[in-house]
């Protein structure tokens, strides 16, 4: 089995970005800038934000973190987003989700300028993805597509099954797989909690993507021999982080698979840096 090493691939991409950013700073006179907003004390979100800050620093991207108390009023949060939209040093604005209860995430996401929407959650960018037009793509599914490309694993002409239909992972991933293109052109099935026989759908998949959020959900009898399996799930268990796939049981059946941790997670951060550089290039026309 080929291990799809997201950690190593992300490190390679981050080194490439670092070199690219150094050249861009020399040409345009300022670094790309990413503003990250974290509201409240959610422990997982704090780790994600710290990792994003560290990745920016290492790549030479200026990182502006805004940590707000959980009691922040909606109007203040919207005010901050508007300020960041207008700030010339900021190329990307990322609102870490989930927001504490009482805050309206949809309204905030729609306020982020589509030109700075490096998470790709603004309806304009979602629309562009749906239409197959250029725009910002959500980092987790885009990172997965980048990983497949780096390993030369094209889903073109193959059957792809996506488990999960969230706006963050499953739905945009399915759209990307079904786009026209060398590393797309898949025939895609989306499964969710109302799908009658998920196992039967999975067994037909040449490429299986699991984004359900249930440890060990995908068992050996659910995969087609030789399939490529991408495990997006991250759940905290007593044994540590666990993916949606039973890695040990699947590894002798599949042809390639991502580990958890060290698979999709690091690619998500690398993709965020790529998106930030994309935003910067568009703004400075570099
Ligand atoms: P989510 O919003 O909870 O979505 C889960 C999806 O799984 C839903 O569409 C749900 O269906 C579906 N589902 C639930 N039970 C199912 C079942 N028995 N059979 C088939 N489908 C079922 O989660 P998410 O935000 O997409 O995240 C999914 C996982 O990926 C989580 O573990 C999360 O931590 C992880 N994640 C990882 C990264 C990363 O960077 N590696 C990034 C984002 C998320 P319904 O729509 O019908 O409810």
Boltz pocket constraint, residues with backbone or C-beta under 6 A from the ligand:
constraints:
  - pocket:
      binder: B
      contacts: [[A, 140], [A, 163], [A, 164], [A, 165], [A, 166], [A, 167], [A, 168], [A, 169], [A, 170], [A, 191], [A, 192], [A, 193], [A, 194], [A, 195], [A, 198], [A, 210], [A, 211], [A, 212], [A, 213], [A, 214], [A, 231], [A, 232], [A, 233], [A, 234], [A, 235], [A, 264], [A, 265], [A, 266], [A, 268]]
      max_distance: 6.0
